Amino acid sequence: MTSVAASWLPLSPGERSVAIEVLLAGPLSRTELARRLDLSAGSLTRLTKPLIESGLLVEVPEAGGVMEVRQGRPSQPLDVVAESRSFIGYKITEDMVYGVVTTLRSEIVARYDRPLTAHGPAEVVALLGEMTDELTAAHPRIAGIGIGVGGLVEDRAVVGESPFLQWRDVPLAELVEVRTGLPVVVENDVAALVEAETWFGAGRGLDRFVVLTIGAGIGYGLVLGGKRVPYAEEDRGFGRHWIVDPNGPLTPDGARGSAVSLLTIPNIRYQVQAATGLDRTYEEILALAAAGEAMPARVIEEAARALGILVAQIGNFVLPQKILLAGEGVGLMDVAGASVADAIRAHRHPLAAPIDLETKVSDFHDWARGAAVLAIQVLVLGAADA
């Protein structure tokens, strides 16, 4: 089976720059596009011709019906046809696979989730294959698949280590490609979310941007110069050794008083259960804290203080234009946002500029969308170093 993305590859660096600029900011007139990329009219024509011929770029009517005139000839703006290709994104969790289908501009057009009952590579690949069969039947112009996994991913193809799946060195991209006949890119789930927010979300157009996720674990992504900064220890325990309070709680996961011990959902639940003997959901703990029940309120207050310290320290050292707080644990802000803000102020210089902290209530479909964006970047645009 030949991918519909194959006719778009490979792009030269110049063609890739043009395609990305139009994808993110289009429709754009040729004059504006040339200005943004510092290209001559002739160079722009040379670079856009193969992109138009391949169907990646199209000419569209100018708003108001007025066309740009170039060298005596009318010219229409360039844009991508967002619906011309679709992409599948998967987020694999311990007990579910969350799937989405997106357009070329990452708008989600379908969601499809299935329970994950076994963690063996063969079983996971079989489930991904079944889901892909269902999605491609309903969306026949699928150009590729992106998969987000919590763990260490190598070369956007091999799951080097995934604790919750108990995997080591699993060539997931190759296995899913063989099963589905579609090109596949695999990435750490936080990295994929960061890429999506950088291209199409809260970090769009920003030079320095940070994503901080709280949920089952803590995730961190840094964008400098508009590009995500990869790092060797990605998802090997960010926050487990970031000590926020050396006298803080000792939990099963993370050093005493670490960000993970104080902030993650499993450890918040553990603290409440250890103190009360009752196994509460995260949502129940937040509600009890909001109602003023002593032990849940204390645990949530400590978590809020830990989050404020984390945000302040990131702001002090990275100087980001914005920090996006995302993940399943952001409900903490609704209950204890004032305490977070107090902790941020307490750990910043009094004259420091306020931190632009944006909170995004996200679910696992947002993580799956991030994986789909990786597929757009790598499979369509050839942006292997995006």
C-alpha positions as a Markdown table, in Angstrom:
| # | Residue | x | y | z |
|---|---|---|---|---|
| 1 | Met | 0.0 | 0.0 | 0.0 |
| 2 | Thr | 1.5 | 3.3 | -1.1 |
| 3 | Ser | 0.9 | 6.3 | 1.2 |
| 4 | Val | -0.8 | 9.4 | -0.2 |
| 5 | Ala | 2.0 | 11.3 | 1.6 |
| 6 | Ala | 4.7 | 9.7 | -0.5 |
| 7 | Ser | 4.2 | 12.1 | -3.4 |
| 8 | Trp | 5.1 | 15.0 | -1.1 |
| 9 | Leu | 8.5 | 13.7 | -0.2 |
| 10 | Pro | 11.3 | 14.6 | -0.1 |
| 11 | Leu | 11.1 | 18.3 | 0.3 |
| 12 | Ser | 14.2 | 20.4 | 0.0 |
| 13 | Pro | 15.0 | 22.7 | 3.0 |
| 14 | Gly | 13.7 | 25.7 | 0.9 |
| 15 | Glu | 10.5 | 23.9 | -0.1 |
| 16 | Arg | 10.0 | 22.8 | 3.5 |
| 17 | Ser | 10.3 | 26.4 | 4.8 |
| 18 | Val | 7.7 | 27.6 | 2.3 |
| 19 | Ala | 5.3 | 24.7 | 3.1 |
| 20 | Ile | 5.6 | 25.2 | 6.8 |
| 21 | Glu | 5.1 | 29.0 | 6.6 |
| 22 | Val | 1.9 | 28.6 | 4.5 |
| 23 | Leu | 0.7 | 25.7 | 6.7 |
| 24 | Leu | 1.0 | 27.8 | 9.9 |
| 25 | Ala | 0.1 | 31.3 | 8.6 |
| 26 | Gly | -1.7 | 30.8 | 5.3 |
| 27 | Pro | -3.3 | 31.9 | 3.1 |
| 28 | Leu | -0.4 | 34.1 | 2.2 |
| 29 | Ser | 0.2 | 36.2 | -0.9 |
| 30 | Arg | 3.4 | 35.5 | -2.7 |
| 31 | Thr | 4.7 | 39.0 | -1.8 |
| 32 | Glu | 4.1 | 38.4 | 1.9 |
| 33 | Leu | 5.5 | 34.9 | 1.7 |
| 34 | Ala | 8.7 | 36.1 | 0.0 |
| 35 | Arg | 9.0 | 38.9 | 2.6 |
| 36 | Arg | 8.6 | 36.4 | 5.5 |
| 37 | Leu | 11.3 | 34.1 | 4.1 |
| 38 | Asp | 13.5 | 36.7 | 2.7 |
| 39 | Leu | 13.3 | 35.3 | -0.8 |
| 40 | Ser | 13.3 | 36.9 | -4.3 |
| 41 | Ala | 10.3 | 36.5 | -6.5 |
| 42 | Gly | 12.2 | 34.1 | -8.7 |
| 43 | Ser | 13.3 | 31.9 | -5.8 |
| 44 | Leu | 9.8 | 31.8 | -4.4 |
| 45 | Thr | 8.4 | 30.7 | -7.8 |
| 46 | Arg | 11.0 | 28.0 | -8.1 |
| 47 | Leu | 10.2 | 26.6 | -4.6 |
| 48 | Thr | 6.4 | 26.8 | -4.8 |
| 49 | Lys | 6.1 | 25.2 | -8.3 |
| 50 | Pro | 6.7 | 21.6 | -7.1 |
| 51 | Leu | 4.6 | 22.2 | -4.0 |
| 52 | Ile | 1.6 | 23.3 | -6.2 |
| 53 | Glu | 2.2 | 20.4 | -8.7 |
| 54 | Ser | 2.2 | 17.9 | -5.8 |
| 55 | Gly | -1.1 | 19.3 | -4.4 |
| 56 | Leu | 0.4 | 20.3 | -1.1 |
| 57 | Leu | -0.2 | 24.0 | -1.9 |
| 58 | Val | -3.1 | 25.5 | -3.9 |
| 59 | Glu | -4.1 | 29.0 | -5.0 |
| 60 | Val | -7.1 | 30.3 | -3.3 |
| 61 | Pro | -9.4 | 33.3 | -3.9 |
| 62 | Glu | -8.2 | 36.5 | -2.2 |
| 63 | Ala | -10.5 | 37.8 | 0.5 |
| 64 | Gly | -12.7 | 40.5 | -1.1 |
| 65 | Gly | -12.0 | 39.1 | -4.5 |
| 66 | Val | -9.0 | 41.3 | -5.1 |
| 67 | Met | -6.0 | 39.5 | -6.6 |
| 68 | Glu | -2.3 | 40.4 | -6.1 |
| 69 | Val | -0.6 | 41.6 | -9.3 |
| 70 | Arg | 2.9 | 40.3 | -9.9 |
| 71 | Gln | 4.9 | 41.4 | -13.0 |
| 72 | Gly | 1.7 | 42.2 | -14.9 |
| 73 | Arg | 0.0 | 39.0 | -14.0 |
| 74 | Pro | -2.8 | 38.5 | -11.4 |
| 75 | Ser | -1.8 | 36.1 | -8.6 |
| 76 | Gln | -3.9 | 34.4 | -5.9 |
| 77 | Pro | -2.7 | 33.7 | -2.4 |
| 78 | Leu | -1.2 | 30.3 | -1.5 |
| 79 | Asp | -2.7 | 28.0 | 1.1 |
| 80 | Val | -2.9 | 24.4 | 2.0 |
| 81 | Val | -6.1 | 22.4 | 1.7 |
| 82 | Ala | -6.6 | 21.3 | 5.3 |
| 83 | Glu | -9.0 | 18.6 | 4.4 |
| 84 | Ser | -7.0 | 17.2 | 1.5 |
| 85 | Arg | -5.2 | 14.7 | 3.8 |
| 86 | Ser | -6.0 | 13.2 | 7.1 |
| 87 | Phe | -3.7 | 11.9 | 9.9 |
| 88 | Ile | -4.3 | 9.4 | 12.7 |
| 89 | Gly | -2.9 | 10.2 | 16.1 |
| 90 | Tyr | -2.7 | 7.6 | 19.0 |
| 91 | Lys | -2.0 | 8.1 | 22.7 |
| 92 | Ile | -1.2 | 4.9 | 24.5 |
| 93 | Thr | -2.0 | 4.8 | 28.2 |
| 94 | Glu | -1.8 | 1.9 | 30.6 |
| 95 | Asp | -5.4 | 0.8 | 30.0 |
| 96 | Met | -6.6 | 2.6 | 26.9 |
| 97 | Val | -5.6 | 3.7 | 23.4 |
| 98 | Tyr | -7.0 | 7.1 | 22.5 |
| 99 | Gly | -7.3 | 7.8 | 18.8 |
| 100 | Val | -8.0 | 10.9 | 16.7 |
| 101 | Val | -8.2 | 11.8 | 13.0 |
| 102 | Thr | -7.0 | 15.3 | 12.2 |
| 103 | Thr | -6.8 | 17.5 | 9.1 |
| 104 | Leu | -3.6 | 18.9 | 7.8 |
| 105 | Arg | -4.0 | 21.8 | 10.2 |
| 106 | Ser | -4.5 | 19.5 | 13.1 |
| 107 | Glu | -8.2 | 20.0 | 13.6 |
| 108 | Ile | -9.7 | 16.9 | 15.2 |
| 109 | Val | -12.5 | 15.5 | 12.9 |
| 110 | Ala | -13.0 | 12.1 | 14.7 |
| 111 | Arg | -12.2 | 10.4 | 18.0 |
| 112 | Tyr | -12.0 | 6.7 | 18.5 |
| 113 | Asp | -10.9 | 4.9 | 21.7 |
| 114 | Arg | -10.4 | 1.3 | 22.6 |
| 115 | Pro | -9.5 | -0.5 | 25.9 |
| 116 | Leu | -6.0 | -1.8 | 26.2 |
| 117 | Thr | -6.2 | -5.2 | 27.9 |
| 118 | Ala | -2.7 | -6.5 | 27.3 |
| 119 | His | 0.7 | -4.9 | 27.1 |
| 120 | Gly | 2.6 | -7.2 | 24.8 |
| 121 | Pro | 3.9 | -5.6 | 21.7 |
| 122 | Ala | 2.0 | -8.0 | 19.5 |
| 123 | Glu | -1.3 | -7.3 | 21.3 |
| 124 | Val | -0.8 | -3.5 | 21.2 |
| 125 | Val | 0.1 | -3.6 | 17.5 |
| 126 | Ala | -2.9 | -5.8 | 16.7 |
| 127 | Leu | -5.2 | -3.3 | 18.5 |
| 128 | Leu | -3.6 | -0.3 | 16.7 |
| 129 | Gly | -4.1 | -2.2 | 13.4 |
| 130 | Glu | -7.8 | -2.8 | 14.2 |
| 131 | Met | -8.4 | 0.8 | 15.1 |
| 132 | Thr | -6.6 | 2.0 | 12.0 |
| 133 | Asp | -8.7 | -0.3 | 9.8 |
| 134 | Glu | -11.8 | 1.3 | 11.3 |
| 135 | Leu | -10.5 | 4.8 | 10.9 |
| 136 | Thr | -9.2 | 4.4 | 7.3 |
| 137 | Ala | -12.6 | 2.9 | 6.3 |
| 138 | Ala | -14.3 | 6.1 | 7.4 |
| 139 | His | -11.5 | 8.5 | 6.3 |
| 140 | Pro | -9.9 | 7.1 | 3.1 |
| 141 | Arg | -7.3 | 9.8 | 2.6 |
| 142 | Ile | -5.2 | 9.0 | 5.7 |
| 143 | Ala | -1.6 | 10.0 | 5.0 |
| 144 | Gly | 0.1 | 8.6 | 8.1 |
| 145 | Ile | 0.0 | 7.7 | 11.7 |
| 146 | Gly | 1.6 | 9.3 | 14.8 |
| 147 | Ile | 1.9 | 7.4 | 18.1 |
| 148 | Gly | 2.6 | 9.0 | 21.5 |
| 149 | Val | 4.0 | 6.8 | 24.2 |
| 150 | Gly | 5.0 | 7.7 | 27.8 |
| 151 | Gly | 8.6 | 6.6 | 27.8 |
| 152 | Leu | 11.9 | 7.0 | 26.0 |
| 153 | Val | 11.6 | 6.9 | 22.2 |
| 154 | Glu | 14.6 | 6.6 | 19.9 |
| 155 | Asp | 14.8 | 7.9 | 16.4 |
| 156 | Arg | 11.0 | 8.5 | 16.4 |
| 157 | Ala | 10.6 | 4.8 | 15.7 |
| 158 | Val | 11.7 | 2.6 | 18.6 |
| 159 | Val | 10.3 | 2.6 | 22.2 |
| 160 | Gly | 13.6 | 2.3 | 24.0 |
| 161 | Glu | 11.9 | 2.2 | 27.4 |
| 162 | Ser | 8.3 | 2.4 | 28.6 |
| 163 | Pro | 7.8 | 1.6 | 32.3 |
| 164 | Phe | 4.0 | 1.3 | 32.2 |
| 165 | Leu | 4.1 | -1.0 | 29.1 |
| 166 | Gln | 7.2 | -2.8 | 30.5 |
| 167 | Trp | 8.8 | -2.4 | 27.0 |
| 168 | Arg | 12.4 | -2.2 | 26.0 |
| 169 | Asp | 13.7 | -1.7 | 22.5 |
| 170 | Val | 10.4 | -2.3 | 20.7 |
| 171 | Pro | 10.4 | -1.2 | 17.0 |
| 172 | Leu | 6.9 | 0.1 | 17.2 |
| 173 | Ala | 6.9 | 2.2 | 14.1 |
| 174 | Glu | 8.1 | -0.7 | 11.9 |
| 175 | Leu | 5.6 | -3.1 | 13.5 |
| 176 | Val | 2.6 | -0.8 | 12.9 |
| 177 | Glu | 3.8 | 0.1 | 9.4 |
| 178 | Val | 3.9 | -3.6 | 8.5 |
| 179 | Arg | 0.4 | -4.1 | 9.9 |
| 180 | Thr | -1.3 | -1.0 | 8.4 |
| 181 | Gly | 0.7 | -0.2 | 5.3 |
| 182 | Leu | 0.9 | 3.4 | 6.4 |
| 183 | Pro | 4.0 | 5.4 | 7.4 |
| 184 | Val | 4.4 | 5.8 | 11.2 |
| 185 | Val | 6.2 | 8.1 | 13.5 |
| 186 | Val | 6.5 | 7.4 | 17.2 |
| 187 | Glu | 7.4 | 10.0 | 19.9 |
| 188 | Asn | 7.4 | 10.6 | 23.6 |
| 189 | Asp | 3.9 | 11.8 | 24.4 |
| 190 | Val | 5.0 | 15.0 | 26.1 |
| 191 | Ala | 7.3 | 15.9 | 23.2 |
| 192 | Ala | 4.4 | 15.3 | 20.8 |
| 193 | Leu | 2.2 | 17.6 | 22.8 |
| 194 | Val | 4.8 | 20.3 | 22.9 |
| 195 | Glu | 5.2 | 20.1 | 19.1 |
| 196 | Ala | 1.4 | 20.5 | 18.6 |
| 197 | Glu | 1.2 | 23.5 | 21.0 |
| 198 | Thr | 4.3 | 25.1 | 19.3 |
| 199 | Trp | 2.9 | 24.8 | 15.8 |
| 200 | Phe | -0.9 | 25.1 | 16.3 |
| 201 | Gly | -1.6 | 26.1 | 19.9 |
| 202 | Ala | -0.5 | 28.2 | 22.9 |
| 203 | Gly | 3.1 | 28.5 | 21.7 |
| 204 | Arg | 2.5 | 29.5 | 18.2 |
| 205 | Gly | 4.8 | 32.3 | 17.1 |
| 206 | Leu | 6.7 | 32.4 | 20.4 |
| 207 | Asp | 10.5 | 32.2 | 20.7 |
| 208 | Arg | 10.7 | 31.0 | 24.3 |
| 209 | Phe | 7.9 | 28.7 | 25.5 |
| 210 | Val | 7.5 | 26.0 | 28.1 |
| 211 | Val | 4.9 | 23.3 | 28.5 |
| 212 | Leu | 4.5 | 21.8 | 32.0 |
| 213 | Thr | 2.1 | 18.8 | 32.4 |
| 214 | Ile | 0.8 | 17.4 | 35.6 |
| 215 | Gly | -1.2 | 14.1 | 35.8 |
| 216 | Ala | 0.0 | 10.6 | 36.2 |
| 217 | Gly | 3.5 | 12.1 | 36.1 |
| 218 | Ile | 5.1 | 15.4 | 35.4 |
| 219 | Gly | 6.2 | 16.4 | 31.9 |
| 220 | Tyr | 8.3 | 19.2 | 30.8 |
| 221 | Gly | 9.0 | 20.7 | 27.3 |
| 222 | Leu | 11.2 | 23.7 | 26.4 |
| 223 | Val | 11.0 | 25.6 | 23.2 |
| 224 | Leu | 13.8 | 28.0 | 22.2 |
| 225 | Gly | 14.0 | 29.8 | 18.9 |
| 226 | Gly | 10.6 | 28.4 | 18.1 |
| 227 | Lys | 11.9 | 24.8 | 18.2 |
| 228 | Arg | 11.5 | 22.1 | 20.9 |
| 229 | Val | 14.7 | 21.3 | 22.7 |
| 230 | Pro | 15.2 | 17.5 | 22.9 |
| 231 | Tyr | 17.0 | 16.1 | 25.9 |
| 232 | Ala | 18.6 | 12.8 | 26.8 |
| 233 | Glu | 16.6 | 12.1 | 29.9 |
| 234 | Glu | 13.2 | 12.8 | 28.3 |
| 235 | Asp | 10.5 | 11.0 | 30.3 |
| 236 | Arg | 13.0 | 9.2 | 32.5 |
| 237 | Gly | 11.6 | 10.8 | 35.6 |
| 238 | Phe | 11.4 | 14.6 | 35.3 |
| 239 | Gly | 10.5 | 15.9 | 38.7 |
| 240 | Arg | 11.4 | 12.8 | 40.7 |
| 241 | His | 14.5 | 14.5 | 41.9 |
| 242 | Trp | 13.4 | 18.1 | 41.7 |
| 243 | Ile | 13.1 | 18.6 | 45.5 |
| 244 | Val | 10.5 | 21.2 | 46.3 |
| 245 | Asp | 10.3 | 20.6 | 50.0 |
| 246 | Pro | 13.0 | 18.4 | 51.7 |
| 247 | Asn | 10.6 | 17.8 | 54.6 |
| 248 | Gly | 7.7 | 16.9 | 52.3 |
| 249 | Pro | 6.0 | 13.6 | 51.9 |
| 250 | Leu | 7.6 | 10.3 | 51.2 |
| 251 | Thr | 5.6 | 8.5 | 48.5 |
| 252 | Pro | 6.0 | 5.3 | 46.5 |
| 253 | Asp | 7.1 | 7.3 | 43.4 |
| 254 | Gly | 9.7 | 10.0 | 43.7 |
| 255 | Ala | 12.2 | 11.2 | 46.3 |
| 256 | Arg | 10.9 | 12.8 | 49.5 |
| 257 | Gly | 9.4 | 16.2 | 48.9 |
| 258 | Ser | 10.0 | 16.0 | 45.1 |
| 259 | Ala | 7.7 | 17.6 | 42.6 |
| 260 | Val | 6.5 | 14.1 | 41.6 |
| 261 | Ser | 5.7 | 13.2 | 45.2 |
| 262 | Leu | 3.8 | 16.4 | 45.8 |
| 263 | Leu | 2.0 | 17.0 | 42.5 |
| 264 | Thr | 1.2 | 13.8 | 40.6 |
| 265 | Ile | -2.3 | 12.3 | 40.8 |
| 266 | Pro | -1.2 | 8.9 | 42.1 |
| 267 | Asn | 0.8 | 10.4 | 44.9 |
| 268 | Ile | -1.9 | 12.8 | 45.9 |
| 269 | Arg | -4.3 | 9.9 | 46.1 |
| 270 | Tyr | -1.7 | 7.9 | 48.1 |
| 271 | Gln | -1.2 | 10.7 | 50.6 |
| 272 | Val | -5.0 | 11.0 | 51.2 |
| 273 | Gln | -5.5 | 7.3 | 51.5 |
| 274 | Ala | -2.5 | 6.8 | 53.9 |
| 275 | Ala | -3.9 | 9.5 | 56.2 |
| 276 | Thr | -7.6 | 8.6 | 56.0 |
| 277 | Gly | -7.8 | 5.0 | 55.0 |
| 278 | Leu | -10.1 | 5.9 | 52.1 |
| 279 | Asp | -9.3 | 5.5 | 48.5 |
| 280 | Arg | -10.5 | 8.7 | 46.8 |
| 281 | Thr | -10.4 | 9.7 | 43.1 |
| 282 | Tyr | -8.5 | 12.8 | 42.2 |
| 283 | Glu | -11.8 | 14.6 | 41.5 |
| 284 | Glu | -13.2 | 13.6 | 44.8 |
| 285 | Ile | -10.1 | 14.9 | 46.6 |
| 286 | Leu | -10.3 | 18.2 | 44.8 |
| 287 | Ala | -14.0 | 18.5 | 45.8 |
| 288 | Leu | -13.3 | 17.7 | 49.4 |
| 289 | Ala | -10.5 | 20.2 | 49.5 |
| 290 | Ala | -12.7 | 22.9 | 48.1 |
| 291 | Ala | -15.3 | 22.0 | 50.7 |
| 292 | Gly | -12.6 | 22.5 | 53.4 |
| 293 | Glu | -12.1 | 18.9 | 54.6 |
| 294 | Ala | -8.8 | 19.0 | 56.5 |
| 295 | Met | -6.6 | 16.3 | 55.1 |
| 296 | Pro | -7.6 | 16.7 | 51.4 |
| 297 | Ala | -7.2 | 20.5 | 51.8 |
| 298 | Arg | -3.8 | 20.1 | 53.3 |
| 299 | Val | -2.6 | 17.8 | 50.5 |
| 300 | Ile | -4.0 | 20.0 | 47.7 |
| 301 | Glu | -2.5 | 23.1 | 49.4 |
| 302 | Glu | 1.0 | 21.4 | 49.4 |
| 303 | Ala | 0.5 | 20.4 | 45.8 |
| 304 | Ala | -0.4 | 24.0 | 44.9 |
| 305 | Arg | 2.6 | 25.4 | 46.6 |
| 306 | Ala | 4.8 | 22.8 | 44.8 |
| 307 | Leu | 3.4 | 23.8 | 41.5 |
| 308 | Gly | 3.9 | 27.5 | 42.2 |
| 309 | Ile | 7.5 | 26.9 | 43.1 |
| 310 | Leu | 8.1 | 24.9 | 39.9 |
| 311 | Val | 6.5 | 27.6 | 37.7 |
| 312 | Ala | 8.6 | 30.3 | 39.5 |
| 313 | Gln | 11.8 | 28.4 | 39.1 |
| 314 | Ile | 11.2 | 27.8 | 35.4 |
| 315 | Gly | 10.4 | 31.4 | 35.0 |
| 316 | Asn | 13.5 | 32.5 | 36.8 |
| 317 | Phe | 15.9 | 30.4 | 34.8 |
| 318 | Val | 14.2 | 30.1 | 31.3 |
| 319 | Leu | 12.6 | 33.5 | 31.1 |
| 320 | Pro | 9.8 | 32.1 | 28.9 |
| 321 | Gln | 7.3 | 34.3 | 27.1 |
| 322 | Lys | 4.6 | 31.8 | 28.2 |
| 323 | Ile | 4.2 | 28.7 | 30.3 |
| 324 | Leu | 1.4 | 26.3 | 29.3 |
| 325 | Leu | 0.1 | 24.2 | 32.1 |
| 326 | Ala | -1.7 | 21.1 | 30.8 |
| 327 | Gly | -2.6 | 17.5 | 31.7 |
| 328 | Glu | -5.2 | 15.6 | 33.6 |
| 329 | Gly | -4.2 | 17.3 | 36.9 |
| 330 | Val | -4.9 | 20.9 | 36.0 |
| 331 | Gly | -8.1 | 20.9 | 38.0 |
| 332 | Leu | -5.8 | 21.8 | 40.9 |
| 333 | Met | -5.8 | 25.4 | 39.5 |
| 334 | Asp | -9.6 | 25.6 | 40.0 |
| 335 | Val | -9.4 | 24.7 | 43.6 |
| 336 | Ala | -6.1 | 26.2 | 44.7 |
| 337 | Gly | -5.1 | 28.7 | 41.9 |
| 338 | Ala | -4.7 | 31.5 | 44.5 |
| 339 | Ser | -2.1 | 29.4 | 46.4 |
| 340 | Val | -0.2 | 28.7 | 43.2 |
| 341 | Ala | -0.1 | 32.4 | 42.5 |
| 342 | Asp | 1.1 | 33.2 | 46.0 |
| 343 | Ala | 3.9 | 30.6 | 45.7 |
| 344 | Ile | 5.0 | 32.0 | 42.3 |
| 345 | Arg | 5.2 | 35.6 | 43.8 |
| 346 | Ala | 7.1 | 34.4 | 46.8 |
| 347 | His | 9.8 | 32.8 | 44.7 |
| 348 | Arg | 10.2 | 35.6 | 42.1 |
| 349 | His | 11.9 | 39.0 | 42.4 |
| 350 | Pro | 9.4 | 41.6 | 43.4 |
| 351 | Leu | 10.0 | 43.6 | 40.2 |
| 352 | Ala | 10.1 | 40.5 | 37.9 |
| 353 | Ala | 7.6 | 40.6 | 35.0 |
| 354 | Pro | 4.5 | 38.5 | 35.6 |
| 355 | Ile | 4.6 | 35.0 | 34.2 |
| 356 | Asp | 2.1 | 34.4 | 31.4 |
| 357 | Leu | 0.7 | 31.1 | 32.8 |
| 358 | Glu | -1.9 | 29.6 | 30.6 |
| 359 | Thr | -3.9 | 26.7 | 31.8 |
| 360 | Lys | -5.4 | 24.2 | 29.3 |
| 361 | Val | -7.9 | 21.6 | 30.4 |
| 362 | Ser | -6.8 | 18.8 | 28.3 |
| 363 | Asp | -7.8 | 15.1 | 27.8 |
| 364 | Phe | -6.0 | 12.2 | 26.2 |
| 365 | His | -7.3 | 13.3 | 22.8 |
| 366 | Asp | -5.1 | 16.4 | 23.0 |
| 367 | Trp | -2.1 | 14.1 | 23.5 |
| 368 | Ala | -3.3 | 12.0 | 20.5 |
| 369 | Arg | -3.6 | 15.1 | 18.5 |
| 370 | Gly | 0.0 | 15.9 | 19.4 |
| 371 | Ala | 1.1 | 12.6 | 17.9 |
| 372 | Ala | -0.8 | 13.4 | 14.7 |
| 373 | Val | 1.0 | 16.7 | 14.4 |
| 374 | Leu | 4.3 | 14.8 | 14.6 |
| 375 | Ala | 3.0 | 12.8 | 11.6 |
| 376 | Ile | 2.3 | 16.0 | 9.7 |
| 377 | Gln | 5.7 | 17.3 | 10.5 |
| 378 | Val | 7.7 | 14.3 | 9.7 |
| 379 | Leu | 5.7 | 12.4 | 7.1 |
| 380 | Val | 4.4 | 15.2 | 5.0 |
| 381 | Leu | 6.9 | 18.0 | 5.4 |
| 382 | Gly | 10.0 | 15.8 | 6.0 |
| 383 | Ala | 10.8 | 17.9 | 9.0 |
| 384 | Ala | 12.7 | 15.2 | 10.7 |
| 385 | Asp | 14.5 | 17.8 | 12.9 |
| 386 | Ala | 11.3 | 19.7 | 13.7 |
